[in-house]
């Protein structure tokens, strides 16, 4: 379980509207590799709640899934907090 500081770091790193490209999801029924999606929010457990371009809604877990940020919302560019 993540502590409050770790969750806050994830929330700052992946603000609402951030575009993500999935490389691999550690879930047998996960989203297909290469799928793009948009961050809806980061919950209090540190899971990145997503809406995928294929219509699915399935969360990412930063420590388990492989993905990259492809675009941040314009009002959040260069606002990432390093802890």
DOFI-886763 format. One record per residue (C-alpha): residue in one letter; y, z, x. Coordinates in Angstrom, 1 decimal. Last residue first. Example, Ala and Ser with C-alpha at 12.3 -4.5 7.8 and 13.67 -1.06 7.14 Angstrom:
BEGIN
<pt "s" <-1.1 7.1 13.7>>,
<pt "a" <-4.5 7.8 12.3>>,
//
This chain:
BEGIN
<pt "x" <13.7 -4.8 10.0>>,
<pt "x" <15.3 -8.2 9.9>>,
<pt "x" <17.5 -8.9 6.9>>,
<pt "x" <17.7 -12.5 5.7>>,
<pt "x" <21.2 -13.4 4.6>>,
<pt "x" <21.4 -16.7 6.4>>,
<pt "x" <21.1 -18.7 3.2>>,
<pt "x" <21.2 -16.5 0.1>>,
<pt "x" <23.9 -18.2 -2.0>>,
<pt "x" <22.3 -21.6 -1.4>>,
<pt "x" <18.9 -20.5 -2.6>>,
<pt "x" <16.4 -20.7 0.2>>,
<pt "x" <14.4 -23.8 1.0>>,
<pt "x" <11.1 -24.7 2.6>>,
<pt "x" <9.8 -21.1 3.1>>,
<pt "x" <6.3 -21.2 4.5>>,
<pt "x" <2.9 -20.2 3.3>>,
<pt "x" <-0.3 -18.5 4.4>>,
<pt "x" <-1.7 -15.7 2.1>>,
<pt "x" <-2.9 -12.3 3.0>>,
<pt "x" <0.0 -10.3 4.6>>,
<pt "x" <2.7 -11.9 2.5>>,
<pt "x" <0.8 -11.6 -0.8>>,
<pt "x" <1.6 -14.4 -3.1>>,
<pt "x" <1.7 -14.1 -6.9>>,
<pt "x" <0.3 -16.6 -9.4>>,
<pt "x" <2.1 -18.4 -12.2>>,
<pt "x" <0.7 -21.8 -12.8>>,
<pt "x" <2.7 -24.8 -14.0>>,
<pt "x" <1.7 -27.3 -11.2>>,
<pt "x" <5.1 -26.7 -9.6>>,
<pt "x" <4.2 -23.1 -9.0>>,
<pt "x" <6.1 -20.2 -10.6>>,
<pt "x" <5.8 -17.3 -8.2>>,
<pt "x" <5.8 -13.5 -8.0>>,
<pt "x" <5.9 -12.4 -4.4>>,
<pt "x" <3.9 -9.2 -4.3>>,
<pt "x" <5.7 -6.3 -2.5>>,
<pt "x" <4.2 -3.6 -4.8>>,
<pt "x" <7.6 -3.1 -6.5>>,
<pt "x" <7.7 -6.8 -7.5>>,
<pt "x" <9.3 -9.6 -5.6>>,
<pt "x" <11.0 -12.1 -8.0>>,
<pt "x" <10.7 -15.6 -9.5>>,
<pt "x" <10.0 -17.3 -6.2>>,
<pt "x" <9.7 -21.1 -6.7>>,
<pt "x" <6.6 -23.3 -6.0>>,
<pt "x" <5.2 -26.1 -3.9>>,
<pt "x" <1.5 -26.9 -3.7>>,
<pt "x" <0.2 -27.9 -0.3>>,
<pt "x" <-3.0 -25.9 -0.6>>,
<pt "x" <-4.2 -25.6 -4.2>>,
<pt "x" <-3.3 -22.4 -6.1>>,
<pt "x" <-5.8 -19.6 -6.1>>,
<pt "x" <-9.1 -19.2 -7.9>>,
<pt "x" <-11.2 -18.0 -5.0>>,
<pt "x" <-8.1 -16.1 -3.7>>,
<pt "x" <-6.8 -15.8 -0.2>>,
<pt "x" <-4.2 -18.6 -0.7>>,
<pt "x" <-3.7 -21.2 2.0>>,
<pt "x" <-0.8 -23.5 3.1>>,
<pt "x" <1.5 -22.9 0.2>>,
<pt "x" <5.0 -24.4 0.3>>,
<pt "x" <7.7 -22.1 -0.9>>,
<pt "x" <11.2 -22.6 -2.5>>,
<pt "x" <13.4 -19.5 -2.8>>,
<pt "x" <14.9 -19.2 -6.2>>,
<pt "x" <14.7 -15.4 -6.4>>,
<pt "x" <15.0 -13.8 -3.0>>,
<pt "x" <12.2 -14.0 -0.5>>,
<pt "x" <13.3 -12.3 2.8>>,
<pt "x" <15.4 -9.6 1.1>>,
<pt "x" <12.6 -8.7 -1.4>>,
<pt "x" <10.1 -8.7 1.5>>,
<pt "x" <12.2 -6.3 3.5>>,
<pt "x" <12.7 -4.0 0.4>>,
<pt "x" <8.9 -3.9 0.0>>,
<pt "x" <8.5 -2.8 3.6>>,
<pt "x" <11.2 -0.1 3.3>>,
<pt "x" <9.6 1.3 0.1>>,
<pt "x" <6.2 1.7 1.6>>,
<pt "x" <3.4 -0.9 1.3>>,
<pt "x" <0.0 0.0 0.0>>,
//
